[in-house]
Amino acid sequence: ARRRCGAPTMLVRCLLLCGALWAVDARSVVQRGSVDARLQRQGSRAAVGALRLRGGAEPSEEVLQATFACNRLFASCLADANAEVAMLRKMVANAEDLSSFGAKADAILSDAEEKFVAGTPSGSKEIAELYEAKKAELAEAVLTSIEPSFVRALSALKETSLEVFKASAVGQDDLADAMASAEAGFARAAKGCVPARSSWGFKAERASLVSVMEVIKVQAKKASQAKQTAQQQINTAMNYLQLQSQQMQQIQQQYAGGQGGKWSVGAAYRPPETNINLSGTYQQGRANLQLSMVPDEGAALLGPNGFTNGVGPANLGLSMNVHL
């Protein structure tokens, strides 16, 4: 009897177990559904809370529409301003005159604000505060777009000032005036690049320019000192060579004529009734004898006989120079 009743008993137990499992699954499904619904409600409350105004109340439909319209107006004004900022970047890239950079940046910022104000509708205090906050955000966004061009403009001005300084420093020993002139020119040009509506400055770029010029000044001073040293060495060598040359001349004079004094003598003789002219000189220990054929142009003035009475004081020429 026990064997006959065993199979139905096992079947009943299996059915009871399956029913219990189905009940557990149904309960868990119900619990998950309630949790999901709770999370959705919490997310909805969080989203609504994020849209609430400072007064704590949920935003009205009018405020939501105003927020959407404000964001759309902000994007439009910023796009127009970025198109004008692109022209500033082009001006800096083409190395154009940057003296009007600051004025143009101010003009871009003013145009963007004017367009935003023109598109601002009249409404409640909440809507006015919304648009006013967005206007300040627009000004910051436009300045952020202009700032990279401003940095590149300062870099270009610094390079230009360095080139001016290098050109002024050529051939000068003291570079203080050239440094002061280059620094003043950079400060004047950089001041024109700063927008009046910004808090930007150029103190770091100015300090960098002065630092580079100081390095160039030190190197130029070292080069000038080296040049002066080399020139002094050349002058010393030239003085030494001149002294050696003078000593060599003194030795030659001692060897050739001694130290008996500087004297010279010269004589010339023409044999009677001839064109032969014989001359000789002695100077600084050297003798020079010269024989030439020179016609006697004064023979007609001396009579028909000319110098026919022999050699005498009248037809013998002598000259003597003595240096004391």
ChimeraX attribute file (.defattr): number of C-alpha atoms within 10 A of each C-alpha:
attribute: neighborCount
match mode: 1-to-1
recipient: residues
	/A:1	5
	/A:2	6
	/A:3	7
	/A:4	8
	/A:5	9
	/A:6	10
	/A:7	10
	/A:8	11
	/A:9	10
	/A:10	11
	/A:11	11
	/A:12	10
	/A:13	11
	/A:14	12
	/A:15	10
	/A:16	11
	/A:17	12
	/A:18	11
	/A:19	12
	/A:20	12
	/A:21	11
	/A:22	11
	/A:23	12
	/A:24	12
	/A:25	12
	/A:26	12
	/A:27	12
	/A:28	12
	/A:29	12
	/A:30	11
	/A:31	12
	/A:32	12
	/A:33	12
	/A:34	12
	/A:35	12
	/A:36	11
	/A:37	12
	/A:38	12
	/A:39	12
	/A:40	12
	/A:41	12
	/A:42	12
	/A:43	12
	/A:44	12
	/A:45	12
	/A:46	12
	/A:47	11
	/A:48	13
	/A:49	14
	/A:50	11
	/A:51	16
	/A:52	15
	/A:53	13
	/A:54	9
	/A:55	8
	/A:56	9
	/A:57	11
	/A:58	14
	/A:59	17
	/A:60	12
	/A:61	9
	/A:62	11
	/A:63	19
	/A:64	13
	/A:65	11
	/A:66	20
	/A:67	16
	/A:68	11
	/A:69	16
	/A:70	22
	/A:71	12
	/A:72	11
	/A:73	20
	/A:74	21
	/A:75	14
	/A:76	14
	/A:77	19
	/A:78	21
	/A:79	14
	/A:80	14
	/A:81	25
	/A:82	17
	/A:83	11
	/A:84	17
	/A:85	22
	/A:86	13
	/A:87	12
	/A:88	21
	/A:89	16
	/A:90	12
	/A:91	16
	/A:92	20
	/A:93	13
	/A:94	9
	/A:95	11
	/A:96	11
	/A:97	12
	/A:98	21
	/A:99	16
	/A:100	13
	/A:101	24
	/A:102	20
	/A:103	15
	/A:104	18
	/A:105	27
	/A:106	17
	/A:107	15
	/A:108	23
	/A:109	23
	/A:110	15
	/A:111	15
	/A:112	24
	/A:113	21
	/A:114	14
	/A:115	16
	/A:116	23
	/A:117	14
	/A:118	9
	/A:119	15
	/A:120	18
	/A:121	14
	/A:122	8
	/A:123	12
	/A:124	11
	/A:125	8
	/A:126	15
	/A:127	20
	/A:128	15
	/A:129	12
	/A:130	15
	/A:131	23
	/A:132	16
	/A:133	11
	/A:134	18
	/A:135	21
	/A:136	11
	/A:137	12
	/A:138	21
	/A:139	18
	/A:140	14
	/A:141	15
	/A:142	21
	/A:143	20
	/A:144	11
	/A:145	15
	/A:146	22
	/A:147	17
	/A:148	11
	/A:149	21
	/A:150	26
	/A:151	16
	/A:152	14
	/A:153	25
	/A:154	24
	/A:155	16
	/A:156	16
	/A:157	22
	/A:158	24
	/A:159	13
	/A:160	14
	/A:161	23
	/A:162	21
	/A:163	13
	/A:164	16
	/A:165	21
	/A:166	16
	/A:167	11
	/A:168	16
	/A:169	19
	/A:170	11
	/A:171	9
	/A:172	13
	/A:173	13
	/A:174	13
	/A:175	22
	/A:176	13
	/A:177	13
	/A:178	20
	/A:179	23
	/A:180	14
	/A:181	15
	/A:182	23
	/A:183	20
	/A:184	14
	/A:185	17
	/A:186	22
	/A:187	19
	/A:188	12
	/A:189	20
	/A:190	25
	/A:191	17
	/A:192	15
	/A:193	25
	/A:194	23
	/A:195	23
	/A:196	13
	/A:197	13
	/A:198	14
	/A:199	7
	/A:200	13
	/A:201	16
	/A:202	17
	/A:203	11
	/A:204	8
	/A:205	18
	/A:206	17
	/A:207	12
	/A:208	13
	/A:209	21
	/A:210	17
	/A:211	12
	/A:212	11
	/A:213	23
	/A:214	15
	/A:215	11
	/A:216	17
	/A:217	20
	/A:218	12
	/A:219	12
	/A:220	18
	/A:221	16
	/A:222	12
	/A:223	13
	/A:224	16
	/A:225	13
	/A:226	12
	/A:227	12
	/A:228	12
	/A:229	12
	/A:230	12
	/A:231	12
	/A:232	12
	/A:233	12
	/A:234	12
	/A:235	12
	/A:236	12
	/A:237	12
	/A:238	12
	/A:239	12
	/A:240	12
	/A:241	12
	/A:242	12
	/A:243	12
	/A:244	12
	/A:245	12
	/A:246	12
	/A:247	12
	/A:248	12
	/A:249	12
	/A:250	14
	/A:251	12
	/A:252	12
	/A:253	15
	/A:254	13
	/A:255	11
	/A:256	12
	/A:257	15
	/A:258	14
	/A:259	10
	/A:260	7
	/A:261	11
	/A:262	15
	/A:263	15
	/A:264	17
	/A:265	15
	/A:266	17
	/A:267	15
	/A:268	17
	/A:269	16
	/A:270	21
	/A:271	15
	/A:272	15
	/A:273	13
	/A:274	12
	/A:275	14
	/A:276	16
	/A:277	16
	/A:278	16
	/A:279	17
	/A:280	15
	/A:281	16
	/A:282	15
	/A:283	14
	/A:284	14
	/A:285	14
	/A:286	10
	/A:287	12
	/A:288	10
	/A:289	12
	/A:290	10
	/A:291	13
	/A:292	11
	/A:293	11
	/A:294	12
	/A:295	12
	/A:296	14
	/A:297	8
	/A:298	9
	/A:299	13
	/A:300	10
	/A:301	8
	/A:302	9
	/A:303	9
	/A:304	9
	/A:305	11
	/A:306	14
	/A:307	18
	/A:308	10
	/A:309	9
	/A:310	10
	/A:311	13
	/A:312	9
	/A:313	8
	/A:314	8
	/A:315	14
	/A:316	12
	/A:317	13
	/A:318	12
	/A:319	10
	/A:320	11
	/A:321	11
	/A:322	9
	/A:323	7
	/A:324	6
